């Protein structure tokens, strides 16, 4: 399953260095300036409305779930991190 197609217009212009591109493996623990749903793609930033965010986040959560279920071994600290994250979603 791939990322859903998000339509919209960029709200910024400019180039982003290759090393600054974020994927699901590096998204955690990174502070950001914008606290609204948005994506960076090919040097542009796209704001997401609630329906677009639900569609996008559903795919990300499915990918995370598959990665957790496929893990052969998990450390105590990794399990704590997953448990804390899951607990915060159920509030």
Secondary structure, 3 states (H helix, E strand, C coil): CCCCCCCCCCCCCCCCCHHHCCCCCCCCCCCCCCCCCEEEECCEEEECCHHHHHHHHHHHHHHHHHHHHHCCCCCHHHHHHHHHHHHHHCC
